[in-house]
Amino acid sequence: MKIQKFNHRGWQRFSKPWKNNSFTFPSLGKIFFLCVPLCPLWLNSSVLAQDLIKPEQIVQAVLVHSPVLQSAESEEHAAAARAAQALAGGRPTLTADARAAHYWGLSDQQLGPQIVIPGVPDRYNAGLQAMQPLYTGGRVRGQRAATALARAAAGQTRRGAEADVTLAALTAYWSWSQAFHALESFRAAVKRVEQHNTDIQNEFKAGLVTESDALATTVQMENTRLQLAEAERRTELARARIAYLTGHALPPEAQPLAATGATENFVPAEKDLLDQARTNRAEALARRLEVRVAGEQVETARADHRPQFNAVARYEQARPNVLDIPPEDQWNYDAFVGLTASWNIWDSGLTRAKIAEASAHREQAQQRQQQTDDQIALEVRTARVDLANACERLTVAQRAAESARRNLKVADDLWKNGLTRHVDLLDAHAKLTDAEVQVSATRAEVEFARAAREHATGNLDAKP
């Protein structure tokens, strides 16, 4: 099975197939570029065979619309901008400045028989200054490392959000499928019970059955119709959930695929799934990067104990130039190249407090990492058991449905031959309805559980 994309020629296939039952999706930016001009994806249902909506179509639409994912992508862009700022911190800077002023109360000053300092009321100057940090005590290096790691962490956070949104989309889709295809079982049940009610009413008119049997059949028919109405409302709620996630309502004729409920004979070992999760889960990777970011911030704070050196060069034009003695009311230039140094000798404990704060944040990051690892381990174990249980329930439900069909056939034959009570026949009808609905529901539950396991192990957002 391959993912489809929509363009002006209709639905085309991406070149790379899904692998190992894991979903492969393009990046949010690519999806946005492809899909936004033509959303909703299902606007023209003629391009879809028999109006069937596939799960990957819902996933793509949800990824495009999701405010959560858009927010995560914006945060990733902000992290990239902060990383660019840190890179610029160690590079040379060039600044220009200019000044014009008029002074009152100035007069010429005599500094000897031949030296007179004129009082120039109008003063102007303009200059260019270049500065290059030579040694920052690790400040620039720490900031660059921290922002680069933070950018990588933001990318992993976005991947985690994409996986969460994908799981929500698949859950909504299979809930819709579960409700939609349960309708088929209820419609068949209503048709079956209505036919039986017609037969019973005819027999009652002929005096072949009691009024109690006729009324019991009518009650059974109305209860089945009520179940059908409730299933229709559940289908509408599922469609509303998809409309909320995608930002667009499904067309009335849209239909979901029926869950195949393919069971898995082999259940992977818990250790193997946990190893996959530790390697693949974006949340775990993000927490590890955040711990490293906090460590770099501690080192950056410690750098305030160390001196800084900068190379400086300046060219200036001034009228008068105050470096000339005596100054003259004319434009003159000066230039210099030098070295500046600064060292925070005493700051009343400010640097120590900054280091303590950064160290506390590092401990918080480590605690968040441990909490995330524990949460992921719980999700993996839960998903593994849930999938095994769902597969087992489906096997049992299919056997129960087959038994219910045989039971109804036997009960109907016995009733026609006067060998069983009518209530037993009605009970057989009810059991078959319940068994068929259970099969449909359990098939969807297998898909829920499979998607949850892929999410828990970090394979739901695997890249091609």
KOLFIPA-926772 format. One record per residue (C-alpha): residue number from 0; residue in one letter; x negated, y negated, z. Coordinates in pm, whole numbers, plus 50000, padded with zeros to 5 digits. Example, Ala and Ser with C-alpha at 12.3 -4.5 7.8 and 13.67 -1.06 7.14 Angstrom:
2
  seq  type      X      Y      Z
    0     A  48770  50450  50780
    1     S  48633  50106  50714
This chain:
464
  seq  type      X      Y      Z
    0     M  50000  50000  50000
    1     K  49873  49654  49911
    2     I  49955  49303  50021
    3     Q  50139  49084  49772
    4     K  50113  48715  49705
    5     F  50350  48483  49527
    6     N  50266  48241  49250
    7     H  50432  48101  48939
    8     R  50411  48441  48769
    9     G  50592  48621  49052
   10     W  50456  48876  49298
   11     Q  50101  48990  49236
   12     R  49879  49221  49435
   13     F  49571  49136  49627
   14     S  49274  49331  49508
   15     K  49194  49492  49843
   16     P  49424  49758  49988
   17     W  49506  49807  50351
   18     K  49268  50048  50519
   19     N  49328  50288  50804
   20     N  49687  50165  50841
   21     S  49545  49824  50950
   22     F  49683  49505  50804
   23     T  49452  49286  50600
   24     F  49555  48926  50564
   25     P  49395  48626  50394
   26     S  49291  48331  50604
   27     L  49550  48079  50716
   28     G  49414  47817  50478
   29     K  49446  48050  50178
   30     I  49795  48157  50280
   31     F  49897  47795  50322
   32     F  49764  47707  49977
   33     L  49939  48002  49815
   34     C  50269  47995  49992
   35     V  50368  47646  50105
   36     P  50458  47511  49760
   37     L  50701  47802  49712
   38     C  50833  47870  50062
   39     P  51049  48040  50152
   40     L  50883  48344  50003
   41     W  51215  48508  49933
   42     L  51385  48201  49781
   43     N  51418  48374  49445
   44     S  51528  48722  49539
   45     S  51531  48835  49176
   46     V  51156  48896  49197
   47     L  51213  49160  49464
   48     A  51327  49503  49358
   49     Q  51673  49566  49510
   50     D  51631  49261  49738
   51     L  51396  49452  49970
   52     I  51179  49243  50199
   53     K  50852  49406  50300
   54     P  50683  49354  50637
   55     E  50375  49189  50487
   56     Q  50598  48922  50328
   57     I  50742  48832  50667
   58     V  50394  48831  50818
   59     Q  50263  48592  50554
   60     A  50557  48355  50599
   61     V  50516  48357  50977
   62     L  50142  48291  50950
   63     V  50211  47988  50732
   64     H  50481  47847  50958
   65     S  50344  47928  51303
   66     P  50274  47611  51508
   67     V  50061  47822  51744
   68     L  49830  47925  51462
   69     Q  49819  47574  51320
   70     S  49722  47440  51662
   71     A  49447  47702  51691
   72     E  49314  47608  51349
   73     S  49313  47238  51447
   74     E  49117  47324  51760
   75     E  48867  47512  51546
   76     H  48824  47202  51327
   77     A  48774  46990  51639
   78     A  48509  47232  51764
   79     A  48332  47207  51428
   80     A  48336  46827  51457
   81     R  48186  46845  51807
   82     A  47913  47074  51675
   83     A  47836  46819  51402
   84     Q  47811  46546  51667
   85     A  47561  46753  51864
   86     L  47350  46812  51554
   87     A  47339  46438  51493
   88     G  47219  46377  51849
   89     G  46858  46477  51779
   90     R  46827  46303  51443
   91     P  46693  45952  51375
   92     T  46925  45653  51396
   93     L  46908  45321  51214
   94     T  47089  45016  51352
   95     A  47120  44660  51227
   96     D  47192  44358  51445
   97     A  47225  43981  51394
   98     R  47284  43681  51616
   99     A  47355  43311  51572
  100     A  47378  43061  51859
  101     H  47378  42688  51932
  102     Y  47231  42554  52257
  103     W  47288  42224  52435
  104     G  47057  42048  52678
  105     L  46729  42152  52513
  106     S  46436  41916  52482
  107     D  46076  41935  52363
  108     Q  45832  42059  52624
  109     Q  45471  41935  52647
  110     L  45218  42212  52734
  111     G  44907  42010  52701
  112     P  44767  41727  52497
  113     Q  44809  41920  52171
  114     I  45082  42185  52234
  115     V  45448  42092  52216
  116     I  45730  42348  52240
  117     P  46017  42203  52040
  118     G  46374  42239  52170
  119     V  46549  42411  51876
  120     P  46925  42405  51937
  121     D  47023  42634  51647
  122     R  46879  42984  51670
  123     Y  46925  43282  51436
  124     N  46788  43633  51419
  125     A  46857  43959  51233
  126     G  46680  44291  51251
  127     L  46669  44663  51173
  128     Q  46571  44922  51432
  129     A  46500  45293  51386
  130     M  46482  45542  51671
  131     Q  46382  45908  51675
  132     P  46415  46123  51989
  133     L  46088  46302  52051
  134     Y  46163  46486  52374
  135     T  46499  46501  52551
  136     G  46422  46756  52821
  137     G  46653  47011  52659
  138     R  46961  46788  52641
  139     V  46997  46793  52263
  140     R  46908  47161  52233
  141     G  47160  47252  52503
  142     Q  47435  47042  52347
  143     R  47372  47193  52005
  144     A  47375  47547  52140
  145     A  47687  47486  52352
  146     T  47888  47328  52070
  147     A  47783  47594  51819
  148     L  47896  47865  52060
  149     A  48216  47674  52133
  150     R  48285  47654  51762
  151     A  48242  48031  51730
  152     A  48468  48082  52032
  153     A  48736  47861  51874
  154     G  48717  48073  51561
  155     Q  48770  48389  51765
  156     T  49057  48223  51950
  157     R  49219  48147  51615
  158     R  49172  48510  51512
  159     G  49335  48618  51835
  160     A  49627  48382  51774
  161     E  49659  48521  51421
  162     A  49677  48875  51560
  163     D  49938  48771  51818
  164     V  50148  48598  51554
  165     T  50115  48901  51325
  166     L  50237  49131  51603
  167     A  50531  48900  51672
  168     A  50618  48901  51300
  169     L  50601  49280  51276
  170     T  50806  49320  51593
  171     A  51072  49089  51452
  172     Y  51070  49272  51119
  173     W  51106  49621  51267
  174     S  51374  49494  51507
  175     W  51565  49374  51202
  176     S  51505  49708  51030
  177     Q  51616  49895  51340
  178     A  51939  49698  51368
  179     F  52007  49696  50993
  180     H  51967  50069  50941
  181     A  52159  50152  51258
  182     L  52452  49997  51074
  183     E  52436  50280  50822
  184     S  52480  50535  51098
  185     F  52769  50343  51252
  186     R  52938  50289  50914
  187     A  52911  50661  50842
  188     A  53047  50733  51189
  189     V  53340  50494  51141
  190     K  53421  50651  50804
  191     R  53399  51000  50953
  192     V  53618  50916  51254
  193     E  53869  50725  51040
  194     Q  53909  51029  50817
  195     H  53953  51250  51122
  196     N  54206  51005  51267
  197     T  54406  51016  50943
  198     D  54412  51395  50956
  199     I  54516  51397  51321
  200     Q  54792  51140  51267
  201     N  54930  51347  50979
  202     E  54921  51658  51196
  203     F  55090  51467  51480
  204     K  55371  51362  51249
  205     A  55405  51724  51145
  206     G  55423  51825  51511
  207     L  55100  52024  51498
  208     V  54910  51825  51765
  209     T  55010  51647  52081
  210     E  55049  51273  52122
  211     S  54756  51280  52364
  212     D  54529  51418  52090
  213     A  54647  51150  51846
  214     L  54589  50871  52097
  215     A  54245  51006  52193
  216     T  54145  51003  51826
  217     T  54262  50645  51788
  218     V  54063  50540  52096
  219     Q  53756  50715  51959
  220     M  53798  50535  51626
  221     E  53832  50193  51791
  222     N  53527  50255  52012
  223     T  53323  50347  51706
  224     R  53439  50033  51527
  225     L  53336  49831  51833
  226     Q  52991  49989  51820
  227     L  52968  49893  51453
  228     A  53063  49531  51533
  229     E  52800  49517  51808
  230     A  52538  49654  51565
  231     E  52629  49384  51313
  232     R  52577  49116  51578
  233     R  52239  49268  51670
  234     T  52144  49247  51303
  235     E  52237  48878  51295
  236     L  52027  48816  51605
  237     A  51732  48990  51442
  238     R  51772  48777  51130
  239     A  51788  48466  51348
  240     R  51460  48569  51513
  241     I  51292  48597  51173
  242     A  51433  48258  51071
  243     Y  51284  48109  51390
  244     L  50942  48258  51321
  245     T  50930  48174  50950
  246     G  51120  47845  50946
  247     H  51354  47978  50677
  248     A  51670  48185  50687
  249     L  51677  48515  50504
  250     P  51915  48530  50205
  251     P  52236  48724  50274
  252     E  52141  49003  50034
  253     A  51796  49062  50188
  254     Q  51730  49410  50322
  255     P  51439  49548  50525
  256     L  51259  49871  50454
  257     A  51368  50168  50660
  258     A  51107  50271  50914
  259     T  50951  50599  50809
  260     G  50848  50675  51165
  261     A  50555  50883  51047
  262     T  50431  51059  51357
  263     E  50065  51112  51440
  264     N  49951  51463  51517
  265     F  49615  51339  51645
  266     V  49601  51099  51938
  267     P  49261  50921  51953
  268     A  49070  50950  52276
  269     E  49116  50664  52519
  270     K  48742  50594  52525
  271     D  48732  50557  52146
  272     L  49019  50308  52149
  273     L  48861  50109  52432
  274     D  48532  50092  52240
  275     Q  48719  49961  51935
  276     A  48894  49699  52145
  277     R  48569  49578  52305
  278     T  48416  49544  51960
  279     N  48713  49405  51765
  280     R  48939  49208  51998
  281     A  48900  48839  51923
  282     E  49002  48743  52277
  283     A  48717  48949  52426
  284     L  48466  48799  52184
  285     A  48593  48448  52261
  286     R  48558  48499  52637
  287     R  48199  48622  52597
  288     L  48113  48317  52388
  289     E  48275  48088  52645
  290     V  48051  48235  52917
  291     R  47748  48152  52702
  292     V  47884  47801  52641
  293     A  47914  47748  53016
  294     G  47556  47870  53064
  295     E  47426  47622  52808
  296     Q  47618  47343  52982
  297     V  47442  47429  53308
  298     E  47104  47398  53136
  299     T  47209  47069  52977
  300     A  47302  46932  53319
  301     R  46964  47038  53459
  302     A  46791  46849  53178
  303     D  46885  46522  53351
  304     H  46598  46592  53592
  305     R  46350  46570  53303
  306     P  46209  46261  53124
  307     Q  46299  46147  52772
  308     F  46071  46002  52503
  309     N  46175  45818  52187
  310     A  45981  45669  51896
  311     V  46102  45321  51802
  312     A  46032  45097  51501
  313     R  46182  44750  51445
  314     Y  46169  44475  51183
  315     E  46317  44133  51262
  316     Q  46361  43791  51101
  317     A  46426  43500  51338
  318     R  46454  43120  51331
  319     P  46275  43030  51544
  320     N  46082  43347  51620
  321     V  46029  43344  51997
  322     L  45714  43553  51958
  323     D  45547  43259  51783
  324     I  45373  43013  52015
  325     P  45473  42745  51980
  326     P  45804  42843  51810
  327     E  45886  42663  51489
  328     D  46225  42580  51340
  329     Q  46175  42810  51041
  330     W  46224  43175  50948
  331     N  45943  43409  51056
  332     Y  45934  43788  51081
  333     D  45788  44034  51325
  334     A  45770  44416  51332
  335     F  45654  44679  51575
  336     V  45626  45054  51625
  337     G  45638  45191  51979
  338     L  45723  45466  52222
  339     T  45988  45446  52495
  340     A  46014  45669  52800
  341     S  46278  45707  53069
  342     W  46301  45931  53373
  343     N  46582  45960  53624
  344     I  46382  45951  53947
  345     W  46671  45908  54191
  346     D  47046  45905  54126
  347     S  47188  45966  54476
  348     G  47270  46331  54401
  349     L  47462  46270  54077
  350     T  47261  46524  53876
  351     R  47288  46787  54147
  352     A  47666  46741  54151
  353     K  47682  46780  53771
  354     I  47481  47102  53791
  355     A  47709  47236  54065
  356     E  48017  47154  53855
  357     A  47873  47325  53546
  358     S  47778  47630  53753
  359     A  48134  47655  53888
  360     H  48270  47638  53533
  361     R  48035  47920  53435
  362     E  48171  48134  53718
  363     Q  48524  48056  53602
  364     A  48434  48164  53248
  365     Q  48291  48490  53382
  366     Q  48610  48553  53580
  367     R  48823  48484  53272
  368     Q  48610  48726  53074
  369     Q  48661  49000  53333
  370     Q  49033  48929  53347
  371     T  49059  48946  52968
  372     D  48862  49272  52955
  373     D  49091  49426  53217
  374     Q  49401  49303  53032
  375     I  49277  49445  52702
  376     A  49200  49781  52866
  377     L  49553  49790  53007
  378     E  49702  49705  52668
  379     V  49500  49979  52498
  380     R  49601  50244  52752
  381     T  49965  50135  52743
  382     A  49977  50124  52363
  383     R  49817  50467  52334
  384     V  50073  50624  52567
  385     D  50365  50433  52413
  386     L  50278  50553  52063
  387     A  50244  50915  52177
  388     N  50577  50888  52360
  389     A  50749  50728  52060
  390     C  50626  51001  51827
  391     E  50746  51268  52069
  392     R  51084  51097  52111
  393     L  51127  51083  51734
  394     T  51058  51455  51700
  395     V  51311  51530  51973
  396     A  51566  51285  51829
  397     Q  51544  51444  51484
  398     R  51601  51789  51630
  399     A  51891  51654  51837
  400     A  52049  51495  51528
  401     E  52027  51820  51337
  402     S  52180  52006  51630
  403     A  52457  51745  51655
  404     R  52542  51794  51287
  405     R  52567  52169  51333
  406     N  52763  52120  51653
  407     L  53018  51898  51475
  408     K  53057  52150  51195
  409     V  53112  52434  51442
  410     A  53352  52226  51655
  411     D  53551  52127  51344
  412     D  53580  52492  51232
  413     L  53687  52600  51580
  414     W  53943  52320  51600
  415     K  54092  52410  51265
  416     N  54125  52769  51384
  417     G  54272  52668  51717
  418     L  53979  52798  51918
  419     T  53866  52477  52094
  420     R  54010  52170  52257
  421     H  54047  51849  52060
  422     V  53844  51663  52320
  423     D  53549  51887  52235
  424     L  53578  51787  51871
  425     L  53584  51417  51963
  426     D  53282  51472  52184
  427     A  53099  51632  51892
  428     H  53174  51326  51675
  429     A  53040  51093  51945
  430     K  52726  51298  51997
  431     L  52648  51296  51625
  432     T  52688  50918  51610
  433     D  52459  50871  51909
  434     A  52202  51115  51770
  435     E  52186  50948  51427
  436     V  52154  50602  51581
  437     Q  51882  50734  51812
  438     V  51683  50867  51515
  439     S  51702  50530  51338
  440     A  51606  50342  51653
  441     T  51319  50576  51740
  442     R  51170  50547  51393
  443     A  51148  50172  51443
  444     E  51003  50226  51791
  445     V  50722  50429  51635
  446     E  50643  50131  51411
  447     F  50655  49898  51715
  448     A  50417  50121  51905
  449     R  50180  50164  51610
  450     A  50160  49786  51557
  451     A  50101  49738  51932
  452     R  49817  49989  51927
  453     E  49655  49823  51626
  454     H  49685  49489  51804
  455     A  49544  49629  52127
  456     T  49239  49774  51951
  457     G  49177  49458  51747
  458     N  49255  49617  51410
  459     L  49571  49421  51332
  460     D  49374  49119  51210
  461     A  49086  49312  51046
  462     K  48925  49125  50760
  463     P  48859  49282  50417
